[in-house]
Amino acid sequence: MDLFDQIFRRRSQHRFRTPEKMTEDDLRSVRKAVLSAVPLDPSIKTETKIVPASETSCKLGAEYCILFYSEKKGDWLRNVGYIGEQIDLFLTAGNIGTLWYGFGKTKEKKRNGLDFVIMIAVSKIPASCFRASPSDAKRKPSEKTWSGDLDAIADVVRLSPSAVNTQPWYTECKNGTLRVFRNTKNLIMPAGVTDYFNRIDVGIYLLILEICLSHAGLSYERRLFADTEKTNDAKVPAAFYELSAGEEQIKRINGYENVMLDVSRALDSGDPTEDGISEKIARLEAYYGSFEWKVDFQSDEAGILPGNLKRGVLSEDGVYDLTDRYRSAVGEQER
Ligand SMILES: Cc1cc2nc3c(=O)[nH]c(=O)nc-3n(C[C@H](O)[C@H](O)[C@H](O)COP(=O)(O)O)c2cc1C
């Protein structure tokens, strides 16, 4: 399931003001979300348990809480963040509201030898309770958390949720490599608490970053770095991604390149009303300025695309000039 659109819709339900009773289908959805989530590190044992919120300290109006348990091994906190965010976005798609609830407590602190890590509170809520526009999200400007290429991706990944909205990540994108760091200088909470939650936050961020890359059709090879020791470094490496143009991205650019050629040919032949041309113009216009176009354009600038790929459709004014030419030609014919 492509969860890209849910990044824009999800928001923390700090209070579940208008919860609706969860149906058996909704609960099935929660179980499915939990079962389908993939870990960042499969060697770390984890378990999740869905319990009525009344069995926890959660008094925010949610009906259920998803409890996360983990073996304390390697980057267990980051791993839980990565798993939990898949569940968060999956549930958002089904209009089930969520809240990562770091301060939530449960009596069952251990389960099958694993430790309680964190919970996500959930309830069915009206669709109107989700985020209507990314501009409603309070976030640092992306210049503060991202440098280098591919800022179309920075604009989306900045919407990742984090404890007390600390946004403890910094990404550099240069020469086709994305380097993600955990920023350790977030002094909103005591240091130990910050480190605990910010490691979960980085797992959430990596998941959202990977959804963006996959949605854009980019391929990547991920290298994870251990972030388990106490450190005075301001930035701790979390994961590096070697990027390349994926099959889907190349297919998309080729496809739009061909659409552009078809329209050019029709205009050269003097018949702008040829069958299908207005539709092709509409497709080009929808692509031009879209997230996909921006990523394709910026991938070209970043040197990620293969040298022999035809890419007139990615020139700054190529599509604009062609659609302009089309409108003038159609106008001429109508006169
Ligand atoms: C790991 C984690 C723990 C959080 N803990 C709490 C919490 O205990 N109480 C709360 O009201 N919000 C909590 N939040 C929600 C954040 O405050 C919220 O994600 C952030 O302010 C950004 O807002 P948004 O999620 O609506 O985009 C937590 C978020 C994360 C990722």
The ligand as an ORCA input file, in Angstrom:
! r2SCAN-3c Opt
* xyz 0 1
  C       7.620      9.455     19.861
  C       6.502     10.459     20.058
  C       5.946     10.650     21.320
  C       4.898     11.562     21.489
  N       4.320     11.705     22.733
  C       3.261     12.529     22.897
  C       2.592     12.638     24.175
  O       2.981     11.982     25.141
  N       1.529     13.455     24.277
  C       1.064     14.191     23.202
  O       0.077     14.927     23.344
  N       1.682     14.123     21.984
  C       2.744     13.302     21.805
  N       3.347     13.190     20.573
  C       2.837     13.952     19.430
  C       3.731     15.135     19.053
  O       3.550     16.178     19.972
  C       3.400     15.565     17.615
  O       3.755     14.525     16.753
  C       4.109     16.824     17.164
  O       3.745     17.912     17.960
  C       3.784     17.147     15.690
  O       2.408     17.335     15.476
  P       1.578     16.418     14.490
  O       1.836     14.988     14.873
  O       0.144     16.804     14.708
  O       2.023     16.659     13.083
  C       4.410     12.311     20.384
  C       4.976     12.094     19.119
  C       6.004     11.185     18.957
  C       6.559     10.954     17.583
*
